[in-house]
Amino acid sequence: MKYRHAFHAGNFADVLKHVTLLALLRSLTKKDKGLLLLDTHAGRGLYDLSSSESKQANEAATGIERLLVQAAQGDATFTGLPEITDFLNAVRETRQRTSFRQAYPGSPLIALAALRPQDRLTLIESQPTEHAALREAVKNASRYARGHGGTPESITIECADGYARLSAWLPPMERRALIVIDPPYEDTVSDFKAAERASQEALRRLANAVIAIWYPIKQVKDTDAWRSRLISALPQKAGGEALSTLTLELWIHPLDTRVGLNGSGMSIINPPFQFEEHARRWLPALHAMLDPQCRGGCAVR
Ligand SMILES: C[S@@+](CC[C@H](N)C(=O)[O-])C[C@H]1O[C@@H](n2cnc3c(N)ncnc32)[C@H](O)[C@@H]1O
């Protein structure tokens, strides 16, 4: 596999994914009962946006760096949007405690910022070099993390195939889980299919699992077709009722433009109570900040 997330870290698609992750955790940690967060494609945990890989296409310039500039200028669009503030705080805290000039936290460190002592975190990464970096990043970050400083036994990091490990981790003893599926889509068709199969498998093992799948938007007809297939193949609730699903999409180029990536989406199965209402406030604000010339758009459906 050639994929290295360092080339893309902190871009507008990472921002959507990480704000969504924190927004989901904000909702799910309202109940005292613990949960398992299972990150099937964890990456290396911590990125240096001043590295040669990140600087190659400088994708973070139109992602996290754009957002931080607007925040520093006191952009009023942030007011009353704790989901975006949580994300900016997680990035700022990471920058304060690491030696990288432009550190950016990946999904594992974003999760650590929000999990509590009663929650567990399982991180799976298949590439040995990325996995080794992930172990180091989590070891350093967990000293500062809110819930996990004293309880490293609640964090597990595996070098394995994240899809294959679902059956080992589900159902969890807490009977509550958030599963984040964020494949590289190097082989786009096979990762779309694998994410579909993984969701079905996870729901067979834990019907109330909250599943968040990140996906790229290049050609709208392809992603729309995939989303319909994903939703129609999901198992039904006990009474034959369809499971609840929600899609958040944000694109910064006109749809179907021939750039590498027009936009991205998060497909959420079993979204938490009132999550949609909140997303309808923070997503347009996030889009306005990431796409000030309004060439793209966003959607909650
Ligand atoms: C998009 S990156 C993950 C980024 C990370 N979730 C974040 O938000 O910071 C995808 C990662 O999945 C890893 N990977 C690819 N195939 C995998 C598999 N089958 N199981 C686990 N990890 C895999 C890649 O090495 C890469 O680091």
The ligand as a Tripos MOL2 file, in Angstrom:
@<TRIPOS>MOLECULE
LIG
   27    29     1     0     0
SMALL
NO_CHARGES

@<TRIPOS>ATOM
      1 C1         -7.3750    7.9180    5.9190 C.3       1 LIG1
      2 S1         -6.1080    7.1950    6.8600 S.3       1 LIG1
      3 C2         -6.7010    7.2720    8.4960 C.3       1 LIG1
      4 C3         -6.6960    8.6250    9.1150 C.3       1 LIG1
      5 C4         -7.2000    8.6600   10.5300 C.3       1 LIG1
      6 N1         -8.4670    7.9500   10.6870 N.3       1 LIG1
      7 C5         -7.3940   10.0800   10.9780 C.2       1 LIG1
      8 O1         -8.5000   10.6150   10.8200 O.co2     1 LIG1
      9 O2         -6.4520   10.6530   11.5110 O.co2     1 LIG1
     10 C6         -6.3140    5.4850    6.5410 C.3       1 LIG1
     11 C7         -5.3260    4.6140    7.2980 C.3       1 LIG1
     12 O3         -5.7870    3.2600    7.2230 O.3       1 LIG1
     13 C8         -4.6650    2.4080    7.1070 C.3       1 LIG1
     14 N2         -5.2020    1.1540    6.5250 N.ar      1 LIG1
     15 C9         -5.3770    0.8230    5.2350 C.ar      1 LIG1
     16 N3         -6.0180   -0.3570    5.1380 N.ar      1 LIG1
     17 C10        -6.2810   -0.7720    6.4000 C.ar      1 LIG1
     18 C11        -6.9470   -1.8910    6.9570 C.ar      1 LIG1
     19 N4         -7.5080   -2.8220    6.1930 N.pl3     1 LIG1
     20 N5         -7.0360   -1.9770    8.3050 N.ar      1 LIG1
     21 C12        -6.4920   -1.0330    9.0970 C.ar      1 LIG1
     22 N6         -5.8420    0.0550    8.6330 N.ar      1 LIG1
     23 C13        -5.7510    0.1960    7.2970 C.ar      1 LIG1
     24 C14        -3.6880    3.1910    6.2580 C.3       1 LIG1
     25 O4         -2.3700    2.7440    6.4930 O.3       1 LIG1
     26 C15        -3.9200    4.6190    6.7530 C.3       1 LIG1
     27 O5         -3.0190    4.9450    7.7800 O.3       1 LIG1
@<TRIPOS>BOND
     1     1     2 1
     2     2     3 1
     3     2    10 1
     4     3     4 1
     5     4     5 1
     6     5     6 1
     7     5     7 1
     8     7     8 2
     9     7     9 1
    10    10    11 1
    11    11    12 1
    12    11    26 1
    13    12    13 1
    14    13    14 1
    15    13    24 1
    16    14    15 ar
    17    14    23 ar
    18    15    16 ar
    19    16    17 ar
    20    17    18 ar
    21    17    23 ar
    22    18    19 1
    23    18    20 ar
    24    20    21 ar
    25    21    22 ar
    26    22    23 ar
    27    24    25 1
    28    24    26 1
    29    26    27 1
@<TRIPOS>SUBSTRUCTURE
     1 LIG1         1 GROUP 0 **** ****
